[in-house]
């Protein structure tokens, strides 16, 4: 499979949740002290989709939302960002949209995510099979989609259909312990998803988790690149990243900014990285542009609202020549 050929079609199918984010205002306010909140679209997959569209790509989301005002808010926000919501279906009953509350501060940061009886976990195999995969160039998803059934089986079916249609699978491991029934289940399921993916993005702790120990994470990333994945990005926080592709290992740094919050960086990195590959940048340059997108988002309130468009990304790169911290 020519992974880059699919990505360069610039039309992405994204599987996973869309939710509502609440964050106290002004920046620095603790949740317990909040008297007003900023409201924005959230959810890893929805954020990635919005980030891609802002950078000139096309993106469609596949998920379920609650059949209530919160679900309507989410679909309205997808339309606001230009994300195709044709395959975002409401579900009635007691299922509710995920809701995230997080603080716009780094020190003593708190985030609380409500996902009990989450509507997005009700995405089914039939929902995925209703999609015409031939209309897209690549599939993207994040690990939270695998945390419960029937969403887990639906996502794996999506991987199978993508492979059958010749689409590369791009996977952000995005391990969130609170969503899973046990670490053992998470390790087994996320490892299976990684082995089915063409591009894998995860941090050192997530690769370590998949390998059975953080000291084994780098070896796990390297092994996936040698056996099943065309490209693996091993993120190391402030130390930058190591990218494995074509038998080569490339180190890259980060862009130093005054962070307002830690949230949204991974989603923005994925959008910037994939959009840059789609636009013909080298793998190293795509990683650096993804890192720039992450730096932009952590320096602003909100996640989807903070993600840069192409003009904002280019302005940031012009003002921040080169990575400030080498890996």
C-alpha positions, 0 to 999 in steps of 0.5 A: 500500500502506498500510504502517502498516496492515500493521504495526499487525496486530502479527504479523511474519514475520522472515527470517534467521539464528538463532545462538549468541552467546558473550561472556567474563565478567565484562564487560571480559574479552578473548576471549583471556583468557576462562575462562568465557563467557555463552551466549545466542541471537544472529543479527540476525533472531532478535534482532529477532524476540525484541525484537518479542515482548518488546514485545508483538508476534507474530513467526515466523522463517524460516531453517535451523539445523544438525541438531545440538545447536547447532541444537537450542539455537537452536530452544529459545531461540526457544521461550524468547523466544516466537518461532514456529519453525514455519518453522525447519528443520534441515539435515543434512550439513556445514552448521553454525550461525553462532557469534559471539564478542564482548567486552562492552567498547567499548575494543579491542572484538573480535568474531569470527563463524564463518559458513563453511558456514552452515546459514542460507545453505541456506534455499531458495525452497521454504522461503519458499514454504511460508509462508502470507504472508496470516497476517502483517502485515509482513515484516522481514529484515536484509542478511546473509540476502542474502550467499550462495545459496540464501538470497539467492534465497529472500529475494528470493522472500520479498519477492515473496510479501510484495508479492503478499500486500500485506505491507510489506517492512522492511529493515535493510541490516546490511552485514557485509563478512566474509559477502560474496564481494566489495563489488561483489556486496554493493553490487548485491544490497543496492541491489536489496533496498533498491529493493524495500523499503517501510521501510529502516533503515541507518547512514550508512556502509551508505547510502554503501556502496550509493551508491558513497561515504559522501559520497553516503549521505544523497542515496541515503537521500533518493532511496529515500524519494522513489522507492520507500520509504515510510520511510527511517531514516538512522542517524548513530551518536552524531549521531542519525538523519534520517527521511524519510517523506511528503516530510518530513525529521525529525532526532532525537537519541539517549539517552546511556548508559554503553555496555558494548559496541557490539553488538545496538544495531541489532537492538534499534532495529529491534524498538523502532521497528517495535513502536512504529509498530505501537502507533500512535506517530508516526514520530518517537516510534517512532524515539526509542523504537527509540533507547531500546531500542538504548541499553538493549541496549548498556548490558547484557551480551548481545543478545537477553537485554538487549532490553527488554520494554515495562515496561523501555522505559517505565522507561528513557524515564521516567528519560531524558526527551528525547534527550541529543544532538541530531542 
